[in-house]
Amino acid sequence: MACIEARGLRKAFGPTIALDGVNLRVEEGRILGLIGPNGAGKSTALNSILGLTPFEGELRVLGRNPWTERDQLMRDVCFIADVAVLPRWMRVSQLLDYVAGVHPRFDRAKAEGFLARTEIKRTSKIRQLSKGMVAQLHLAVVMAIDARLLVLDEPTLGLDLLFRKQFYDSLLNDYFDRTRTIVVTTHQVEEIQNVITDLMFINHGRIVLECSMEQFERRYAELMVHPDHLAAAQALKPLHTRQLFGRSILLFENVDRPQLAALGDVRTPGIADLFVAIMGDKASEPPPASSGSSRTTASQEGVSK
């Protein structure tokens, strides 16, 4: 069953087209990583899903139109953007009181249980907490809400490595149960590679890659080629080539790994490497004129370079 489904989703701000006929489907119980350069349409897509902006086309979230049925939808949806949105003048206990008063599905005992694993004091004001502790507090509140969809927009921005790892560990171990759905956008793509179940690249308001992580691992391979075999490797038409410590590293799509292994060392590429290979310098170029989406899926057309 689809948690989020869009057909011909479009949003324009004057002459600027933020979403250009997007088609997408996110199944329930999945963790989607939505990746794109600045200005690609990520925030507009999230705002449409959350009912924060009107749109053209069809969009259903948990079976509802998010713009016309937002009040009902938000009973089943949670959202974390920059953690600085929490009121800094509130005490931790007051925040828990407030959420308990406004959200019918908030379990205060569960939130208290999450906070008991941290050094956060209930009497502290939010402005006295470090940014990492505020992130822990925000996540504890969200994880205590029985929501079907969690939307995360750069949730670990500005946090150090330790807090970022703790954030995603808590998300996987304490919140995700394979029935809830999570959508996350981030520029720290390496950190979500082992967290997400599905990957989507967006650029200039269009989906340019959509695949599961199982498809990603089967479809793409990175080869650190032996110098003697560089010409043979190039003949296999790599998507992208880069240099590292004087060695050539080539990224391939749908090339047999045993064939590549005869030419050097093979591994699964990082999401960031694939992102660079697909986007490259085109991330800043305007798209060609089109009346619809340029959506490319792993099960259909492959990557559009």
Secondary structure, 3 states (H helix, E strand, C coil): CEEEEEEEEEEEECCEEEEEEEEEEEECCCEEEEECCCCCCHHHHHHHHCCCCCCEEEEEECCECCCCCHHHHCCCEEEECCHHHCCCCCEHHHHHHHHHHHCCCECHHHHHHHHCCCCCCCCCEHHHCCHHHHHHHHHHHHHCECCCEEEEECCCCCCCHHHHHHHHHHHHHHHCCCCCEEEEECCCHHHHCCCCCEEEEEECCEEEEEEEHHHHHHHEEEEEECHHHHHHHHCCCCCEEEEECCEEEEEEECCCHHHHHCCEEEECCCHHHHHHHHHHHHHHCCCCCCCCCCCCECCCCCCCC
